[in-house]
């Protein structure tokens, strides 16, 4: 078996932990290499005896963690949900399907949608139900954006299954980060940045239940902390002073737009960010800031809005 032979396909569940049976030719998601980790609880036995040695422990499968990377790309048709839309929903984001756009915003419901992921590692197939996860985005000037995903779902043993060879993916090519519109309050046209990194920061927890097959009823999102890292060239402090903004807890709006073709334009909007940290750095001997922004909700469930048009 070859380690590089792996596939992911995923689908929204109609009820938490209920397998909606995603299919590789309609629910396939183009990814990089995948990582699958099984988590077990090891219970040591009572061990009083008249000789050395230990008794076999009890091992209980608790969860399965699936990690992978995807491109940030739309469907190629405005108003059609992108291939990775289901993954945002699995990270606790509500989806609104508009006539000419698709919008994703945070959803703080403990019973928000879970997704089922079929993960194929060579000829080993994992059916991971009840997945909830988190993600992080990396954009770099002149390159296409990438998203790292990490999902945790209910434990189930893998099975033997020949890896499908005709998985269908959306043919849209990701937009590169150029002619992007970056706007941090009034700091916009003066901003020269190379990297934009966003960490969605979901905190995943388990809900124990004596009635559940694995001892856990579900995985849920108990909190999140969204941070953004940027590296703008230093300008006059009268234009942008991150140190003063940090001390004053100055609030700003933030947005960045990537792509120009209909169906492949992605806008990230933040109603309220503050400077969380800032220090000097350099890029090819040009003075820059290594800055971290903290995204805060304005009215709730609006820390960030992702819109595809």
C-alpha positions as CSV (number, residue, x, y, z in Angstrom):
1,X,0.0,0.0,0.0
2,X,1.2,3.5,-0.8
3,X,1.0,6.2,1.9
4,X,0.3,8.9,-0.7
5,X,-2.9,7.2,-1.8
6,X,-5.6,9.0,0.3
7,X,-8.9,10.6,-0.2
8,X,-11.4,12.7,1.7
9,X,-15.2,13.0,1.1
10,X,-17.6,14.6,3.5
11,X,-21.3,15.4,3.9
12,X,-23.5,17.3,6.4
13,X,-25.4,15.0,8.8
14,X,-29.1,15.3,9.3
15,X,-28.8,14.1,12.9
16,X,-25.6,14.2,14.9
17,X,-23.5,11.1,14.4
18,X,-25.9,9.7,11.7
19,X,-23.9,8.7,8.6
20,X,-25.4,10.5,5.6
21,X,-23.3,8.3,3.2
22,X,-21.2,10.7,1.3
23,X,-20.1,9.5,-2.1
24,X,-16.7,9.9,-3.7
25,X,-18.1,11.2,-7.0
26,X,-20.4,13.9,-5.5
27,X,-18.8,14.7,-2.1
28,X,-15.1,14.4,-2.9
29,X,-12.8,17.2,-1.6
30,X,-9.4,17.9,-3.1
31,X,-6.8,17.8,-0.3
32,X,-3.2,17.4,0.3
33,X,-1.9,14.4,2.3
34,X,-4.1,13.4,5.2
35,X,-3.3,12.3,8.8
36,X,-5.5,10.0,10.7
37,X,-5.1,9.5,14.5
38,X,-7.1,7.3,16.8
39,X,-7.4,8.3,20.4
40,X,-7.9,5.6,23.1
41,X,-8.5,5.7,26.8
42,X,-6.2,3.3,28.6
43,X,-7.7,1.9,31.8
44,X,-5.2,0.1,34.1
45,X,-6.5,-2.9,35.9
46,X,-6.2,-3.6,39.7
47,X,-2.9,-5.3,40.1
48,X,-2.6,-6.8,43.6
49,X,-0.9,-10.2,43.4
50,X,2.0,-12.3,44.7
51,X,4.4,-11.8,41.7
52,X,5.8,-9.1,39.4
53,X,4.1,-8.0,36.2
54,X,1.0,-6.2,35.1
55,X,-2.5,-7.2,33.9
56,X,-3.6,-6.2,30.4
57,X,-5.2,-2.8,30.5
58,X,-8.6,-2.0,29.0
59,X,-8.5,0.1,25.9
60,X,-11.5,2.1,24.8
61,X,-11.6,4.0,21.4
62,X,-12.6,7.5,22.2
63,X,-12.3,9.5,19.0
64,X,-10.7,9.8,15.6
65,X,-8.8,12.9,14.5
66,X,-8.5,13.7,10.7
67,X,-6.2,16.5,9.5
68,X,-5.5,17.7,6.0
69,X,-5.0,20.8,3.9
70,X,-7.1,22.2,1.0
71,X,-7.0,25.0,-1.4
72,X,-9.2,28.1,-0.8
73,X,-11.3,28.2,-3.9
74,X,-14.9,28.8,-4.9
75,X,-17.2,26.6,-7.0
76,X,-16.7,28.7,-10.2
77,X,-20.3,29.6,-10.3
78,X,-21.6,32.5,-8.1
79,X,-24.4,31.3,-5.9
80,X,-23.1,27.6,-5.9
81,X,-21.6,26.4,-2.6
82,X,-17.9,25.7,-2.9
83,X,-16.5,22.2,-2.5
84,X,-15.1,23.1,1.0
85,X,-18.3,24.7,2.2
86,X,-19.2,21.5,4.1
87,X,-16.0,21.7,6.0
88,X,-16.8,25.3,7.3
89,X,-20.2,24.0,8.4
90,X,-18.4,21.2,10.3
91,X,-16.4,23.9,12.1
92,X,-19.5,25.5,13.5
93,X,-20.3,28.0,10.8
94,X,-23.8,28.6,9.5
95,X,-24.3,28.7,5.8
96,X,-26.6,31.0,3.9
97,X,-27.2,30.2,0.2
98,X,-27.9,33.3,-1.7
99,X,-28.9,33.8,-5.3
100,X,-25.4,35.1,-6.2
101,X,-23.4,34.4,-3.1
102,X,-22.7,31.9,-0.3
103,X,-22.1,33.2,3.2
104,X,-20.6,31.5,6.2
105,X,-20.8,33.0,9.8
106,X,-20.1,31.5,13.2
107,X,-22.9,29.5,14.9
108,X,-22.7,29.2,18.6
109,X,-25.3,26.4,19.0
110,X,-24.1,23.4,21.0
111,X,-26.1,21.3,18.6
112,X,-24.8,22.9,15.4
113,X,-24.4,20.6,12.5
114,X,-21.8,17.8,12.5
115,X,-20.4,16.2,9.4
116,X,-19.4,12.7,8.4
117,X,-16.0,12.3,6.9
118,X,-14.9,9.3,4.9
119,X,-11.2,9.1,5.0
120,X,-9.4,6.7,2.8
121,X,-5.7,5.8,3.7
122,X,-4.6,3.5,0.9
123,X,-7.0,0.6,1.2
124,X,-8.1,1.4,4.7
125,X,-11.4,3.2,5.0
126,X,-12.4,5.3,8.1
127,X,-16.0,6.4,8.5
128,X,-15.8,9.2,11.0
129,X,-19.2,10.5,12.1
130,X,-20.1,13.4,14.4
131,X,-17.1,15.4,13.2
132,X,-16.5,18.9,14.5
133,X,-13.3,20.8,13.9
134,X,-11.3,24.0,13.4
135,X,-9.3,25.6,10.7
136,X,-6.5,28.0,9.9
137,X,-5.9,30.0,6.7
138,X,-2.6,31.0,5.2
139,X,-2.3,33.6,2.4
140,X,1.0,34.7,0.9
141,X,1.5,37.3,-1.9
142,X,1.9,35.6,-5.3
143,X,0.7,32.2,-4.1
144,X,-2.8,30.6,-3.7
145,X,-4.3,30.5,-0.2
146,X,-4.3,27.2,1.7
147,X,-6.5,26.1,4.6
148,X,-5.5,23.5,7.3
149,X,-8.3,21.5,8.8
150,X,-8.5,19.4,11.9
151,X,-11.6,17.4,12.7
152,X,-12.5,15.1,15.6
153,X,-15.2,12.6,15.4
154,X,-16.7,9.5,17.0
155,X,-14.5,6.4,17.1
156,X,-15.1,3.5,14.8
157,X,-12.7,0.8,13.5
158,X,-11.5,1.1,9.9
159,X,-12.4,-1.5,7.3
160,X,-10.7,-2.9,4.2
161,X,-11.9,-1.1,1.1
162,X,-10.2,-0.6,-2.3
163,X,-9.4,3.1,-2.7
164,X,-11.7,4.6,-5.4
165,X,-9.8,5.7,-8.5
166,X,-12.4,8.0,-10.1
167,X,-13.2,10.5,-7.5
168,X,-14.6,13.7,-9.0
169,X,-13.5,17.2,-7.9
170,X,-14.6,20.7,-8.7
171,X,-12.4,21.9,-11.6
172,X,-12.1,25.5,-10.4
173,X,-8.5,26.7,-10.0
174,X,-7.8,28.7,-6.8
175,X,-7.1,32.4,-7.2
176,X,-3.7,33.6,-6.3
177,X,-3.1,36.4,-3.8
178,X,-2.6,39.4,-6.0
179,X,-4.6,42.6,-6.5
180,X,-6.2,41.6,-3.2
181,X,-8.0,44.3,-1.3
182,X,-6.7,44.6,2.2
183,X,-8.4,47.2,4.5
184,X,-7.7,47.6,8.2
185,X,-9.8,50.6,9.2
186,X,-8.1,53.6,7.5
187,X,-4.9,51.6,7.0
188,X,-5.5,50.3,3.5
189,X,-3.7,51.6,0.4
190,X,-0.6,52.3,2.5
191,X,-0.5,48.6,3.7
192,X,2.2,46.5,2.1
193,X,1.9,43.0,3.5
194,X,3.2,39.6,2.3
195,X,1.5,37.3,4.7
196,X,-2.1,37.1,6.1
197,X,-2.7,34.2,8.5
198,X,-6.0,33.5,10.2
199,X,-6.5,31.0,13.0
200,X,-10.2,30.2,13.6
201,X,-9.4,28.7,17.0
202,X,-12.3,26.4,17.9
203,X,-11.9,24.6,21.1
204,X,-13.3,21.0,20.8
205,X,-14.6,19.2,23.9
206,X,-16.4,15.8,24.6
207,X,-19.8,15.2,26.1
208,X,-19.6,12.1,28.3
209,X,-22.6,9.8,28.4
210,X,-23.1,6.4,30.0
211,X,-25.5,5.6,27.2
212,X,-23.1,6.2,24.3
213,X,-21.3,3.3,22.7
214,X,-17.9,4.9,23.4
215,X,-18.8,6.6,26.6
216,X,-19.1,9.9,24.8
217,X,-22.3,11.3,23.3
218,X,-20.7,13.9,21.0
219,X,-17.9,16.3,20.3
220,X,-18.8,20.0,20.5
221,X,-17.3,23.4,20.1
222,X,-17.1,25.0,23.6
223,X,-15.4,28.3,22.6
224,X,-13.3,29.9,19.9
225,X,-10.6,32.6,19.6
226,X,-10.0,34.1,16.2
227,X,-6.6,35.6,15.6
228,X,-5.0,37.2,12.5
229,X,-1.3,37.6,11.9
230,X,-0.1,40.3,9.4
231,X,3.4,41.6,8.5
232,X,2.9,45.1,7.0
233,X,5.9,47.3,6.1
234,X,6.4,50.0,8.7
235,X,4.9,53.4,7.8
236,X,4.7,56.8,9.5
237,X,3.2,56.3,13.0
238,X,0.7,58.9,12.1
239,X,-0.6,56.5,9.4
240,X,-0.6,53.3,11.5
241,X,0.7,52.9,15.0
242,X,0.1,49.4,16.3
243,X,1.7,50.1,19.7
244,X,-0.6,53.0,20.4
245,X,-3.6,51.1,19.1
246,X,-2.8,48.2,21.3
247,X,-2.5,50.3,24.4
248,X,-5.8,52.1,23.6
249,X,-7.6,48.9,22.5
250,X,-8.5,50.8,19.4
251,X,-11.2,48.9,17.4
252,X,-11.0,48.6,13.6
253,X,-12.9,46.8,10.9
254,X,-10.8,44.4,8.7
255,X,-11.4,42.9,5.3
256,X,-9.5,41.1,2.6
257,X,-10.7,40.1,-0.8
258,X,-9.1,37.4,-2.9
259,X,-10.0,36.5,-6.5
260,X,-11.6,38.4,-9.3
261,X,-13.6,35.8,-11.4
262,X,-17.3,35.3,-10.6
263,X,-17.8,32.2,-8.4
264,X,-14.2,32.4,-7.2
265,X,-14.1,35.7,-5.2
266,X,-13.7,35.2,-1.5
267,X,-14.1,38.0,1.1
268,X,-13.2,37.8,4.7
269,X,-14.8,40.5,6.8
270,X,-14.3,41.3,10.5
271,X,-16.5,43.9,12.2
272,X,-14.1,44.4,15.2
273,X,-10.4,43.7,15.6
274,X,-7.9,45.0,18.0
275,X,-4.1,44.8,18.0
276,X,-3.1,42.0,20.4
277,X,0.7,42.2,19.9
278,X,3.2,44.0,17.7
279,X,6.9,43.9,17.4
280,X,9.5,45.0,14.8
281,X,10.7,42.5,12.1
282,X,12.3,42.8,8.7
283,X,11.7,41.6,5.1
284,X,14.7,41.9,2.9
285,X,16.0,44.7,5.2
286,X,12.7,46.6,5.0
287,X,11.4,47.4,8.4
288,X,8.1,45.6,9.1
289,X,5.7,44.8,11.9
290,X,5.0,41.3,13.1
291,X,1.4,42.0,14.3
292,X,-1.3,39.8,15.7
293,X,-4.9,41.0,15.7
294,X,-7.7,39.6,17.8
295,X,-11.1,39.3,16.1
296,X,-14.0,40.1,18.5
297,X,-17.7,39.7,17.9
298,X,-19.7,42.9,17.5
299,X,-23.3,41.7,18.3
300,X,-22.5,38.0,18.5
301,X,-21.9,35.2,16.0
302,X,-20.3,37.7,13.7
303,X,-16.6,37.6,14.6
304,X,-15.9,36.8,10.9
305,X,-18.0,36.6,7.8
306,X,-16.8,34.6,4.7
307,X,-18.6,35.5,1.5
308,X,-18.1,33.8,-1.9
309,X,-19.4,35.7,-5.0
